Amino acid sequence: MEKIKEKLQKINIKYLHIALIILGIIFIMLPIFHTSIWFDESYSVSIARHSFSEIWQIGGHDVHPILYYFCLHILYLIFGSNIIVYRIFSSVTIALLGVIGYTHIRKDFGEKTGFLFSFFALFLPVAAEYSGEIRMYSLGMLLGTLMAIYAYRIYKGNIKKTTFLFFGLSSLLVAYTHYYGLMFAGIVNLLLFIFLCKNHKERRVDLIKFIITAVIQVICYVPWLIVFLRQLSGVSSGFWITLSFPNTLYEILTMQYKGNLNFFPIILTTAFYSYIVYLIFQTKKEERKPATCCFAIYIAIILIALAISLCMQSVILLYRYLLIVTGLLIFAISYFMAKDTKKWRVITVCVIILIISGISNIISINKNYNETNREFISYMDEQIKEGDIIVYSNAINGEVITTEITQNHTNMSYFYNKDHWGVEEAYKAFGPYMEIKDTLGEILDNYSGRVWIIESGNTNDLLNEIKSKYDITELDSKQFTNEYKDYEYTIELILK
């Protein structure tokens, strides 16, 4: 009778786990069905229009590897330049991360750990915030987590025919997705190599298989490694090194929990991590290893990124980049919470997460579906004429306009690069309808006609600069606020 009860309980937990995943997928997809974009997304959308060879060439001057852009290009070939499809792709990768809790984590670490992993993967505020982001972070989360899972299975000797294949493939792909993925893959491969070397007598065959897998990874990454080394040598002229450090300790600690909230109480974060530390010390030493190793790798990547940033005087420690290794953090938290014998504490944490995530998601939904988001592009779509040109000196707002307009029009845009950012090659992503010019003369001296001037916020600095150099007639001026990412546009139409 007891065995029957246990089986029924396991079946109920499995069905509950599946229901959780379904609800979680619905939850993360609620805010994604909109077509507004911000600068980083405009880059992804624009580069996806290019061929694979062009993406390789252009991506070699970007700050990320090119696998994600290849994925978008495949979607582009099938569906065209479809913002919603791109967002669904990101959501699918987050959804698969939640599914991993059932298919992999549950089998390796038990029902509770698997259930909690799926819960955090789908219901942490950061999941819904980035589920529709047209960037590589969600793909990196999925690939990095898979790599860690198969590395652990190799470590434990739980090896099947495809284990090394899946490990090597996910390791290579995450390195091609993001440079944090490269660091992540490098650390995991090194740790696994050291372990197998130490135990080479009883793990000789596994060591040989690992070496073969590692060599194949290196060979396959060499083409991009050459590009990466060229990027390092030219980093001093890159536009991205002029950014200030946005990542404070607060951002790193709260990024998983605050989602779309403007502020998240550090007290809550401190209490949560104190709870996890308490659970760590309550867990037997021999049982801590899988999760403490994840914490160690997560912290190591932060420290390596910080060291590189300081040595190169270039900002690479951005809190959103840590999403690539978020799977490690989620697993470690799930692993220790699963060992808590007090159910009320686990339930309390999950309820708090649900409340915060719900509030964050409501904010996202209100922002993403706000009717005012499309007013600026509707205005330009209606008013722009063949032969009009677009000029801007602020790439952040201007490139969004370029990407939006070229969905339906073929008007040329010009980025007036008066600060001489070294972005000419990287910004070929916005071609062929955008060109970079260092002076206004290159854009306007030999042009007669209507000019759309795009400025950020309530400024009209570019308009005043043009007025000081050319005889123009001001035809119209409007200001727009985009709730999605809080972008503000001043759009001025002149006749030269």
C-alpha positions as CSV (number, residue, x, y, z in Angstrom):
1,M,0.0,0.0,0.0
2,E,2.8,2.4,0.9
3,K,4.5,1.7,-2.4
4,I,1.3,2.5,-4.3
5,K,1.0,5.8,-2.4
6,E,4.6,6.7,-3.2
7,K,4.0,6.0,-6.9
8,L,0.8,8.0,-6.9
9,Q,2.7,10.9,-5.2
10,K,5.4,10.8,-7.8
11,I,2.9,10.8,-10.6
12,N,1.1,13.8,-9.0
13,I,4.4,15.7,-8.7
14,K,5.2,15.0,-12.3
15,Y,1.8,16.3,-13.5
16,L,2.2,19.3,-11.2
17,H,5.7,19.9,-12.7
18,I,4.3,19.8,-16.2
19,A,1.5,22.1,-15.3
20,L,4.0,24.5,-13.8
21,I,6.0,24.5,-17.0
22,I,2.9,25.2,-19.1
23,L,1.8,28.1,-16.9
24,G,5.4,29.4,-16.8
25,I,5.6,29.5,-20.6
26,I,2.3,31.4,-20.8
27,F,3.6,33.8,-18.2
28,I,6.8,34.6,-19.9
29,M,5.1,35.1,-23.3
30,L,2.5,37.5,-22.1
31,P,4.6,40.7,-22.8
32,I,6.3,39.7,-26.1
33,F,3.7,40.2,-28.8
34,H,4.7,43.8,-29.8
35,T,6.9,45.3,-32.5
36,S,8.7,48.1,-30.6
37,I,12.5,47.8,-30.5
38,W,15.3,49.5,-28.7
39,F,18.9,50.1,-29.9
40,D,20.4,46.7,-29.2
41,E,17.4,45.0,-30.7
42,S,17.6,47.2,-33.8
43,Y,21.1,45.9,-34.3
44,S,20.0,42.3,-34.1
45,V,17.1,42.9,-36.5
46,S,19.2,44.8,-39.0
47,I,22.2,42.4,-39.1
48,A,19.8,39.4,-39.5
49,R,18.9,40.8,-43.0
50,H,22.5,40.2,-44.2
51,S,23.9,36.9,-45.6
52,F,25.8,34.5,-43.4
53,S,29.1,35.6,-44.9
54,E,28.2,39.3,-44.3
55,I,27.1,38.5,-40.7
56,W,30.5,36.9,-40.1
57,Q,32.4,39.9,-41.5
58,I,30.2,42.5,-39.7
59,G,30.0,40.5,-36.5
60,G,33.8,40.4,-36.4
61,H,33.6,44.1,-35.5
62,D,30.7,43.8,-33.0
63,V,31.2,43.0,-29.3
64,H,29.6,39.6,-29.5
65,P,30.1,36.4,-31.5
66,I,27.7,35.6,-34.3
67,L,25.8,32.4,-33.6
68,Y,22.6,34.2,-32.4
69,Y,22.7,36.4,-35.5
70,F,23.0,33.3,-37.7
71,C,19.8,31.9,-35.9
72,L,18.0,35.2,-36.6
73,H,19.1,35.0,-40.3
74,I,17.6,31.6,-40.6
75,L,14.3,32.9,-39.2
76,Y,14.6,35.9,-41.6
77,L,14.9,33.5,-44.6
78,I,11.8,31.6,-43.5
79,F,9.5,34.4,-42.1
80,G,11.1,37.6,-43.4
81,S,12.0,40.5,-41.0
82,N,9.4,39.6,-38.4
83,I,9.9,41.1,-34.9
84,I,7.3,38.8,-33.3
85,V,9.0,35.7,-34.7
86,Y,12.3,36.9,-33.3
87,R,10.8,37.5,-29.9
88,I,9.1,34.1,-29.9
89,F,12.5,32.5,-30.6
90,S,13.9,34.1,-27.4
91,S,10.8,32.9,-25.5
92,V,11.3,29.4,-26.8
93,T,14.9,29.2,-25.4
94,I,13.7,30.4,-22.0
95,A,10.8,27.9,-22.2
96,L,13.3,25.1,-23.0
97,L,15.4,26.1,-20.0
98,G,12.3,25.5,-17.9
99,V,11.7,22.2,-19.6
100,I,15.3,21.2,-18.7
101,G,14.2,21.2,-15.1
102,Y,11.9,18.3,-15.9
103,T,14.0,16.4,-18.5
104,H,17.4,16.8,-17.0
105,I,17.6,18.3,-13.5
106,R,14.8,16.2,-12.1
107,K,16.5,13.0,-13.3
108,D,19.9,13.9,-12.0
109,F,19.0,15.6,-8.7
110,G,15.5,14.6,-7.8
111,E,11.9,15.9,-8.1
112,K,12.2,18.8,-5.8
113,T,15.3,20.3,-7.4
114,G,13.9,19.8,-10.9
115,F,10.6,21.4,-9.9
116,L,12.3,24.4,-8.3
117,F,14.6,24.8,-11.2
118,S,11.7,25.0,-13.6
119,F,9.9,27.4,-11.3
120,F,12.9,29.8,-11.1
121,A,13.7,29.5,-14.8
122,L,10.2,30.6,-15.7
123,F,9.0,32.8,-12.9
124,L,12.0,34.8,-11.8
125,P,11.3,38.4,-12.9
126,V,14.3,38.4,-15.1
127,A,12.8,35.5,-17.1
128,A,9.8,37.4,-18.3
129,E,11.9,40.6,-18.8
130,Y,14.3,38.9,-21.2
131,S,12.0,36.2,-22.7
132,G,11.1,38.5,-25.6
133,E,14.4,40.4,-25.9
134,I,15.8,40.2,-29.4
135,R,19.3,39.5,-28.1
136,M,21.5,36.5,-27.5
137,Y,21.1,36.2,-23.7
138,S,18.3,33.7,-23.5
139,L,20.0,31.4,-26.0
140,G,23.3,31.7,-24.0
141,M,21.4,30.7,-20.8
142,L,20.0,27.6,-22.5
143,L,23.3,26.4,-24.1
144,G,25.4,27.2,-21.0
145,T,23.1,25.2,-18.7
146,L,23.1,22.2,-21.1
147,M,26.9,22.4,-21.2
148,A,27.1,22.3,-17.4
149,I,24.6,19.5,-17.1
150,Y,26.5,17.2,-19.5
151,A,29.8,18.2,-17.9
152,Y,28.4,17.1,-14.5
153,R,27.2,13.8,-16.0
154,I,30.8,13.2,-17.4
155,Y,32.2,14.0,-13.9
156,K,29.8,11.5,-12.3
157,G,30.5,8.9,-14.9
158,N,26.9,8.9,-16.0
159,I,27.9,8.7,-19.6
160,K,25.8,7.5,-22.5
161,K,26.7,7.4,-26.2
162,T,25.7,11.0,-26.9
163,T,27.0,12.6,-23.6
164,F,30.3,13.8,-25.0
165,L,28.6,14.9,-28.2
166,F,26.1,17.0,-26.4
167,F,28.7,18.4,-24.0
168,G,31.1,19.4,-26.8
169,L,28.4,20.8,-29.0
170,S,26.8,22.9,-26.3
171,S,30.2,24.1,-25.1
172,L,31.2,25.2,-28.6
173,L,27.8,26.8,-29.3
174,V,27.8,28.8,-26.1
175,A,31.3,30.1,-26.9
176,Y,29.9,31.2,-30.3
177,T,27.0,32.9,-28.6
178,H,28.7,35.3,-26.2
179,Y,32.2,36.0,-24.8
180,Y,30.9,35.2,-21.3
181,G,29.9,31.9,-22.8
182,L,33.5,31.5,-24.0
183,M,34.7,32.2,-20.4
184,F,32.1,29.8,-19.1
185,A,33.0,27.0,-21.5
186,G,36.7,27.5,-20.9
187,I,36.3,27.2,-17.1
188,V,34.1,24.1,-17.3
189,N,36.4,22.4,-19.8
190,L,39.4,23.2,-17.7
191,L,37.8,21.9,-14.5
192,L,36.7,18.7,-16.2
193,F,40.1,18.2,-17.7
194,I,41.8,18.6,-14.4
195,F,39.4,16.1,-12.7
196,L,39.8,13.5,-15.4
197,C,43.6,13.9,-15.3
198,K,43.6,13.3,-11.6
199,N,41.6,10.2,-12.0
200,H,43.2,9.0,-15.2
201,K,43.8,5.5,-14.1
202,E,40.1,4.6,-13.7
203,R,38.8,7.2,-16.2
204,R,41.4,6.7,-19.0
205,V,38.8,6.1,-21.7
206,D,36.8,9.2,-20.6
207,L,39.9,11.3,-20.6
208,I,40.7,10.3,-24.2
209,K,37.1,11.1,-25.2
210,F,37.3,14.4,-23.5
211,I,40.6,15.3,-25.2
212,I,39.2,14.5,-28.6
213,T,36.1,16.5,-27.8
214,A,38.2,19.5,-26.6
215,V,40.4,19.4,-29.6
216,I,37.4,19.4,-32.0
217,Q,36.0,22.4,-30.0
218,V,39.3,24.3,-30.4
219,I,39.6,23.5,-34.1
220,C,36.0,24.7,-34.7
221,Y,36.5,27.9,-32.7
222,V,39.9,28.8,-34.3
223,P,38.2,30.8,-37.2
224,W,36.4,33.0,-34.7
225,L,39.4,33.0,-32.3
226,I,41.3,34.9,-35.0
227,V,38.5,37.4,-35.2
228,F,38.4,37.7,-31.4
229,L,42.2,38.4,-31.2
230,R,41.8,41.1,-33.9
231,Q,39.0,42.6,-31.8
232,L,41.2,42.7,-28.7
233,S,44.0,44.4,-30.7
234,G,41.7,47.1,-32.0
235,V,39.6,47.6,-28.8
236,S,41.1,51.0,-28.1
237,S,39.2,52.5,-31.0
238,G,35.9,50.7,-30.3
239,F,32.9,52.8,-29.4
240,W,31.9,50.5,-26.5
241,I,34.9,51.4,-24.3
242,T,33.5,54.9,-23.8
243,L,30.6,53.5,-21.8
244,S,30.7,54.0,-18.0
245,F,30.4,51.0,-15.7
246,P,26.6,50.6,-15.2
247,N,27.0,47.5,-13.1
248,T,27.1,48.1,-9.4
249,L,27.1,45.5,-6.8
250,Y,23.4,46.3,-6.4
251,E,22.7,45.5,-10.0
252,I,24.6,42.2,-9.9
253,L,22.8,41.1,-6.8
254,T,19.3,42.2,-7.8
255,M,19.2,41.6,-11.5
256,Q,17.5,38.2,-11.2
257,Y,14.7,39.6,-8.9
258,K,13.8,43.1,-9.9
259,G,12.8,42.5,-13.5
260,N,11.2,45.6,-14.8
261,L,10.9,47.2,-11.4
262,N,12.8,50.5,-11.2
263,F,14.0,49.7,-7.8
264,F,14.3,46.5,-5.8
265,P,14.8,46.5,-2.0
266,I,18.3,45.4,-1.2
267,I,16.9,44.1,2.1
268,L,14.9,41.5,0.3
269,T,18.0,40.4,-1.7
270,T,20.1,40.2,1.4
271,A,17.5,38.2,3.2
272,F,17.2,35.8,0.3
273,Y,20.9,35.2,0.0
274,S,21.2,34.9,3.8
275,Y,18.6,32.1,3.6
276,I,20.6,30.3,0.9
277,V,23.8,30.6,2.9
278,Y,22.0,29.2,5.9
279,L,20.9,26.2,3.8
280,I,24.4,25.7,2.5
281,F,25.7,25.3,6.1
282,Q,22.7,23.1,6.9
283,T,23.7,20.7,4.1
284,K,26.2,18.0,4.6
285,K,29.6,18.8,3.1
286,E,29.7,15.9,0.7
287,E,26.3,16.9,-0.7
288,R,27.2,20.6,-1.3
289,K,29.6,20.1,-4.2
290,P,27.3,20.3,-7.2
291,A,25.8,23.6,-6.2
292,T,28.8,25.2,-4.5
293,C,30.7,24.5,-7.7
294,C,28.1,26.4,-9.6
295,F,28.3,29.4,-7.3
296,A,32.1,29.3,-7.6
297,I,32.0,29.4,-11.4
298,Y,29.4,32.2,-11.3
299,I,31.6,34.3,-9.0
300,A,34.8,33.4,-10.9
301,I,33.3,34.8,-14.2
302,I,32.3,38.0,-12.4
303,L,35.9,38.4,-11.1
304,I,37.5,37.5,-14.4
305,A,35.3,40.0,-16.2
306,L,36.1,42.7,-13.6
307,A,39.8,42.0,-13.9
308,I,39.7,42.2,-17.7
309,S,37.7,45.5,-17.5
310,L,40.3,47.0,-15.2
311,C,43.3,45.8,-17.1
312,M,42.0,46.8,-20.6
313,Q,40.1,49.9,-19.3
314,S,37.1,48.6,-21.2
315,V,33.7,47.8,-19.9
316,I,32.9,44.1,-20.2
317,L,31.4,43.5,-16.8
318,L,27.8,44.4,-17.6
319,Y,25.2,42.9,-15.4
320,R,23.0,41.6,-18.3
321,Y,25.9,39.6,-19.6
322,L,25.6,37.5,-16.5
323,L,22.4,36.0,-17.9
324,I,24.7,33.6,-19.8
325,V,25.5,31.9,-16.5
326,T,22.2,32.4,-14.8
327,G,21.4,28.7,-15.2
328,L,24.2,28.0,-12.7
329,L,22.7,30.4,-10.2
330,I,19.2,29.1,-10.6
331,F,20.4,25.5,-10.2
332,A,22.4,26.3,-7.1
333,I,19.5,28.0,-5.4
334,S,17.1,25.2,-6.4
335,Y,19.5,22.6,-5.2
336,F,19.8,24.0,-1.7
337,M,16.1,25.0,-1.3
338,A,15.1,21.4,-2.2
339,K,17.0,20.3,0.9
340,D,15.1,22.7,3.2
341,T,13.0,20.5,5.5
342,K,10.7,23.4,6.4
343,K,8.2,23.6,3.5
344,W,6.7,26.9,4.7
345,R,10.1,28.6,4.0
346,V,10.3,27.3,0.5
347,I,6.6,28.2,-0.2
348,T,7.1,31.7,1.3
349,V,10.1,32.3,-1.0
350,C,8.2,31.1,-4.1
351,V,5.1,33.2,-3.2
352,I,7.3,36.3,-2.8
353,I,9.0,35.6,-6.2
354,L,5.6,35.2,-7.8
355,I,4.3,38.5,-6.4
356,I,7.4,40.4,-7.5
357,S,7.4,38.7,-10.9
358,G,3.7,39.4,-11.4
359,I,4.1,43.1,-10.7
360,S,7.2,43.3,-13.0
361,N,5.3,41.5,-15.7
362,I,2.3,43.8,-15.4
363,I,4.6,46.8,-15.8
364,S,6.2,45.2,-18.9
365,I,2.8,44.5,-20.4
366,N,1.6,48.0,-19.8
367,K,4.9,49.4,-21.3
368,N,5.2,47.0,-24.2
369,Y,1.6,47.4,-25.4
370,N,1.2,51.1,-24.8
371,E,-0.6,52.7,-27.7
372,T,1.9,55.6,-27.8
373,N,4.8,53.3,-28.6
374,R,4.0,53.3,-32.3
375,E,3.1,56.9,-32.7
376,F,6.5,58.1,-33.8
377,I,6.9,55.5,-36.5
378,S,3.3,55.9,-37.7
379,Y,3.9,59.6,-38.1
380,M,7.0,59.0,-40.2
381,D,5.4,56.2,-42.2
382,E,2.6,58.6,-43.2
383,Q,4.7,61.6,-43.9
384,I,7.9,60.4,-45.4
385,K,8.3,60.7,-49.2
386,E,10.6,59.0,-51.7
387,G,13.9,60.9,-51.8
388,D,13.7,62.2,-48.2
389,I,16.8,61.5,-46.1
390,I,17.1,60.9,-42.4
391,V,20.0,62.4,-40.4
392,Y,20.9,61.9,-36.8
393,S,23.9,62.3,-34.5
394,N,22.6,60.1,-31.7
395,A,23.0,56.5,-32.8
396,I,20.8,55.1,-30.0
397,N,17.6,56.7,-31.2
398,G,18.6,57.1,-34.9
399,E,19.4,53.5,-35.6
400,V,16.0,52.5,-34.2
401,I,14.4,54.9,-36.7
402,T,16.6,53.4,-39.5
403,T,15.6,49.9,-38.7
404,E,11.9,50.8,-38.3
405,I,11.7,52.8,-41.5
406,T,13.5,50.3,-43.7
407,Q,10.9,47.7,-42.9
408,N,8.6,49.5,-45.4
409,H,10.7,52.2,-47.1
410,T,14.0,52.6,-48.9
411,N,15.0,56.1,-47.7
412,M,18.6,56.6,-46.9
413,S,19.7,57.4,-43.3
414,Y,23.0,59.1,-42.3
415,F,24.7,58.8,-38.9
416,Y,26.6,62.1,-38.4
417,N,29.5,60.6,-36.4
418,K,30.8,63.9,-35.1
419,D,32.4,62.2,-32.1
420,H,34.3,59.8,-34.4
421,W,33.3,56.6,-32.8
422,G,35.1,53.6,-34.3
423,V,31.9,51.9,-35.4
424,E,32.1,52.1,-39.2
425,E,32.5,48.3,-39.8
426,A,30.1,47.2,-37.0
427,Y,27.4,49.6,-38.1
428,K,27.4,48.1,-41.6
429,A,24.7,45.9,-40.0
430,F,22.3,48.8,-40.7
431,G,23.3,48.9,-44.4
432,P,22.6,49.3,-47.2
433,Y,20.2,52.1,-46.2
434,M,22.5,53.8,-43.6
435,E,25.9,55.4,-44.0
436,I,28.2,56.9,-41.5
437,K,29.6,60.4,-42.2
438,D,32.1,62.3,-40.1
439,T,30.9,65.8,-41.3
440,L,27.6,67.4,-42.1
441,G,29.1,68.5,-45.4
442,E,29.4,65.0,-46.6
443,I,25.7,64.6,-46.1
444,L,24.2,67.9,-47.0
445,D,26.5,70.0,-49.2
446,N,25.3,68.4,-52.4
447,Y,21.8,67.5,-51.3
448,S,18.6,69.5,-51.9
449,G,15.3,68.3,-50.6
450,R,13.5,67.2,-47.4
451,V,15.6,66.1,-44.4
452,W,14.2,64.3,-41.3
453,I,16.3,65.1,-38.3
454,I,16.1,62.7,-35.4
455,E,17.2,63.9,-31.9
456,S,16.8,62.4,-28.5
457,G,14.7,63.8,-25.7
458,N,13.7,67.5,-26.1
459,T,17.0,68.6,-27.6
460,N,17.4,70.3,-31.0
461,D,21.2,70.5,-31.1
462,L,21.5,68.9,-34.5
463,L,18.9,71.2,-36.0
464,N,20.7,74.3,-34.7
465,E,24.0,73.0,-36.1
466,I,22.4,72.5,-39.5
467,K,20.7,75.9,-39.3
468,S,24.1,77.6,-38.6
469,K,25.6,76.1,-41.8
470,Y,22.7,75.9,-44.3
471,D,19.7,77.9,-45.5
472,I,16.7,75.7,-44.5
473,T,13.0,75.9,-44.1
474,E,11.5,74.3,-41.0
475,L,8.4,72.3,-42.1
476,D,7.4,70.4,-38.9
477,S,8.6,69.3,-35.5
478,K,7.1,66.7,-33.1
479,Q,8.1,65.0,-29.9
480,F,7.3,61.5,-29.0
481,T,7.8,59.3,-25.9
482,N,8.1,55.6,-26.3
483,E,7.1,53.7,-23.1
484,Y,9.0,50.7,-24.3
485,K,12.5,51.3,-22.8
486,D,11.5,54.9,-22.1
487,Y,12.9,56.3,-25.4
488,E,12.2,59.9,-26.3
489,Y,12.3,61.3,-29.8
490,T,12.3,64.8,-31.3
491,I,11.6,64.5,-35.0
492,E,12.1,67.6,-37.1
493,L,11.4,67.9,-40.8
494,I,13.2,70.6,-42.8
495,L,13.6,71.6,-46.5
496,K,17.1,72.4,-47.7
